[in-house]
Amino acid sequence: MKNDTLIRKEGMEALMKKLGLVEAERFVMLIQDEPFDYTKWQENLFEDKSIETIFAEAAALRARTEKQEKAKAPSRKATTGRKPASPRKVAAARTTAPRRKVGKRSLAHA
């Protein structure tokens, strides 16, 4: 879930991209000056949609968002030039790490 700061930042970026800097700032001033009842707005937001329609739209949005995030994130292979280790190999490396003695205790190397 995005925090408030990120939502504000992305919202302003979207407004500036669509409206330009001056018009985006005018829009923000307009909505700050108007009284806005969020509860009333939310009650009417989905009144003509079924729960199945809302769920389908939410699932489609999530799929698009995940696809976009995956496209943005570079793979480990792309950044290091190596194929990422499988989870099984990572787990095996953790359990078979050599130990060294420190005093009376034994510590595993990370």
CNS distance restraints for C-alpha pairs under 8 A (distance, minus, plus):
assign (resid   2 and name CA) (resid   6 and name CA) 6.21 0.50 0.50
assign (resid   2 and name CA) (resid   7 and name CA) 6.49 0.50 0.50
assign (resid   3 and name CA) (resid   7 and name CA) 6.37 0.50 0.50
assign (resid   4 and name CA) (resid   8 and name CA) 6.15 0.50 0.50
assign (resid   5 and name CA) (resid   9 and name CA) 6.15 0.50 0.50
assign (resid   6 and name CA) (resid  10 and name CA) 6.04 0.50 0.50
assign (resid   7 and name CA) (resid  11 and name CA) 5.84 0.50 0.50
assign (resid   8 and name CA) (resid  12 and name CA) 6.07 0.50 0.50
assign (resid   9 and name CA) (resid  13 and name CA) 6.20 0.50 0.50
assign (resid  10 and name CA) (resid  14 and name CA) 6.12 0.50 0.50
assign (resid  11 and name CA) (resid  15 and name CA) 6.14 0.50 0.50
assign (resid  12 and name CA) (resid  16 and name CA) 5.98 0.50 0.50
assign (resid  12 and name CA) (resid  24 and name CA) 7.35 0.50 0.50
assign (resid  13 and name CA) (resid  17 and name CA) 6.02 0.50 0.50
assign (resid  14 and name CA) (resid  18 and name CA) 6.16 0.50 0.50
assign (resid  15 and name CA) (resid  19 and name CA) 5.63 0.50 0.50
assign (resid  15 and name CA) (resid  20 and name CA) 7.04 0.50 0.50
assign (resid  15 and name CA) (resid  21 and name CA) 7.93 0.50 0.50
assign (resid  15 and name CA) (resid  24 and name CA) 5.36 0.50 0.50
assign (resid  16 and name CA) (resid  20 and name CA) 4.32 0.50 0.50
assign (resid  16 and name CA) (resid  21 and name CA) 4.98 0.50 0.50
assign (resid  16 and name CA) (resid  23 and name CA) 7.65 0.50 0.50
assign (resid  16 and name CA) (resid  24 and name CA) 5.39 0.50 0.50
assign (resid  17 and name CA) (resid  21 and name CA) 7.99 0.50 0.50
assign (resid  19 and name CA) (resid  23 and name CA) 5.42 0.50 0.50
assign (resid  19 and name CA) (resid  24 and name CA) 5.56 0.50 0.50
assign (resid  20 and name CA) (resid  24 and name CA) 5.91 0.50 0.50
assign (resid  21 and name CA) (resid  25 and name CA) 6.25 0.50 0.50
assign (resid  22 and name CA) (resid  26 and name CA) 6.28 0.50 0.50
assign (resid  23 and name CA) (resid  27 and name CA) 6.10 0.50 0.50
assign (resid  24 and name CA) (resid  28 and name CA) 6.35 0.50 0.50
assign (resid  25 and name CA) (resid  29 and name CA) 6.28 0.50 0.50
assign (resid  26 and name CA) (resid  30 and name CA) 6.14 0.50 0.50
assign (resid  27 and name CA) (resid  31 and name CA) 6.36 0.50 0.50
assign (resid  28 and name CA) (resid  32 and name CA) 6.17 0.50 0.50
assign (resid  29 and name CA) (resid  33 and name CA) 6.24 0.50 0.50
assign (resid  30 and name CA) (resid  34 and name CA) 6.48 0.50 0.50
assign (resid  31 and name CA) (resid  35 and name CA) 7.91 0.50 0.50
assign (resid  31 and name CA) (resid  36 and name CA) 7.99 0.50 0.50
assign (resid  37 and name CA) (resid  41 and name CA) 6.25 0.50 0.50
assign (resid  38 and name CA) (resid  42 and name CA) 6.01 0.50 0.50
assign (resid  39 and name CA) (resid  43 and name CA) 6.21 0.50 0.50
assign (resid  40 and name CA) (resid  44 and name CA) 6.65 0.50 0.50
assign (resid  41 and name CA) (resid  45 and name CA) 6.11 0.50 0.50
assign (resid  42 and name CA) (resid  46 and name CA) 7.60 0.50 0.50
assign (resid  43 and name CA) (resid  47 and name CA) 7.17 0.50 0.50
assign (resid  46 and name CA) (resid  50 and name CA) 7.98 0.50 0.50
assign (resid  46 and name CA) (resid  54 and name CA) 7.92 0.50 0.50
assign (resid  49 and name CA) (resid  53 and name CA) 6.14 0.50 0.50
assign (resid  49 and name CA) (resid  54 and name CA) 6.60 0.50 0.50
assign (resid  50 and name CA) (resid  54 and name CA) 6.38 0.50 0.50
assign (resid  51 and name CA) (resid  55 and name CA) 6.03 0.50 0.50
assign (resid  52 and name CA) (resid  56 and name CA) 6.10 0.50 0.50
assign (resid  53 and name CA) (resid  57 and name CA) 6.17 0.50 0.50
assign (resid  54 and name CA) (resid  58 and name CA) 6.12 0.50 0.50
assign (resid  55 and name CA) (resid  59 and name CA) 6.09 0.50 0.50
assign (resid  56 and name CA) (resid  60 and name CA) 6.15 0.50 0.50
assign (resid  57 and name CA) (resid  61 and name CA) 6.14 0.50 0.50
assign (resid  58 and name CA) (resid  62 and name CA) 6.14 0.50 0.50
assign (resid  59 and name CA) (resid  63 and name CA) 6.18 0.50 0.50
assign (resid  60 and name CA) (resid  64 and name CA) 6.23 0.50 0.50
assign (resid  61 and name CA) (resid  65 and name CA) 6.08 0.50 0.50
assign (resid  62 and name CA) (resid  66 and name CA) 6.05 0.50 0.50
assign (resid  63 and name CA) (resid  67 and name CA) 6.11 0.50 0.50
assign (resid  64 and name CA) (resid  68 and name CA) 6.17 0.50 0.50
assign (resid  65 and name CA) (resid  69 and name CA) 6.13 0.50 0.50
assign (resid  66 and name CA) (resid  70 and name CA) 6.01 0.50 0.50
assign (resid  67 and name CA) (resid  71 and name CA) 6.18 0.50 0.50
assign (resid  68 and name CA) (resid  72 and name CA) 6.26 0.50 0.50
assign (resid  69 and name CA) (resid  73 and name CA) 6.25 0.50 0.50
assign (resid  70 and name CA) (resid  74 and name CA) 7.96 0.50 0.50
assign (resid  74 and name CA) (resid  78 and name CA) 6.25 0.50 0.50
assign (resid  74 and name CA) (resid  79 and name CA) 6.77 0.50 0.50
assign (resid  75 and name CA) (resid  79 and name CA) 6.51 0.50 0.50
assign (resid  76 and name CA) (resid  80 and name CA) 5.96 0.50 0.50
assign (resid  76 and name CA) (resid  81 and name CA) 7.57 0.50 0.50
assign (resid  76 and name CA) (resid  82 and name CA) 7.18 0.50 0.50
assign (resid  76 and name CA) (resid  83 and name CA) 7.07 0.50 0.50
assign (resid  76 and name CA) (resid  84 and name CA) 6.04 0.50 0.50
assign (resid  77 and name CA) (resid  81 and name CA) 4.85 0.50 0.50
assign (resid  77 and name CA) (resid  82 and name CA) 4.71 0.50 0.50
assign (resid  77 and name CA) (resid  83 and name CA) 4.89 0.50 0.50
assign (resid  77 and name CA) (resid  84 and name CA) 6.16 0.50 0.50
assign (resid  78 and name CA) (resid  82 and name CA) 7.59 0.50 0.50
assign (resid  85 and name CA) (resid  89 and name CA) 6.26 0.50 0.50
assign (resid  85 and name CA) (resid  90 and name CA) 6.51 0.50 0.50
assign (resid  86 and name CA) (resid  90 and name CA) 6.39 0.50 0.50
assign (resid  87 and name CA) (resid  91 and name CA) 6.14 0.50 0.50
assign (resid  88 and name CA) (resid  92 and name CA) 6.16 0.50 0.50
assign (resid  89 and name CA) (resid  93 and name CA) 6.09 0.50 0.50
assign (resid  90 and name CA) (resid  94 and name CA) 6.37 0.50 0.50
assign (resid  91 and name CA) (resid  95 and name CA) 6.43 0.50 0.50
assign (resid  92 and name CA) (resid  96 and name CA) 6.12 0.50 0.50
assign (resid  93 and name CA) (resid  97 and name CA) 5.98 0.50 0.50
assign (resid  94 and name CA) (resid 110 and name CA) 7.25 0.50 0.50
assign (resid  97 and name CA) (resid 108 and name CA) 6.06 0.50 0.50
assign (resid  97 and name CA) (resid 109 and name CA) 5.92 0.50 0.50
assign (resid  97 and name CA) (resid 110 and name CA) 7.21 0.50 0.50
assign (resid  98 and name CA) (resid 108 and name CA) 6.09 0.50 0.50
assign (resid  98 and name CA) (resid 109 and name CA) 6.17 0.50 0.50
assign (resid  99 and name CA) (resid 106 and name CA) 6.30 0.50 0.50
assign (resid  99 and name CA) (resid 107 and name CA) 5.56 0.50 0.50
assign (resid  99 and name CA) (resid 108 and name CA) 4.54 0.50 0.50
assign (resid  99 and name CA) (resid 109 and name CA) 6.18 0.50 0.50
assign (resid 100 and name CA) (resid 106 and name CA) 5.77 0.50 0.50
assign (resid 100 and name CA) (resid 107 and name CA) 5.70 0.50 0.50
assign (resid 100 and name CA) (resid 108 and name CA) 6.64 0.50 0.50
assign (resid 100 and name CA) (resid 109 and name CA) 7.53 0.50 0.50
assign (resid 101 and name CA) (resid 105 and name CA) 5.98 0.50 0.50
assign (resid 101 and name CA) (resid 106 and name CA) 4.53 0.50 0.50
assign (resid 101 and name CA) (resid 107 and name CA) 6.38 0.50 0.50
assign (resid 102 and name CA) (resid 106 and name CA) 5.94 0.50 0.50
assign (resid 102 and name CA) (resid 107 and name CA) 7.07 0.50 0.50
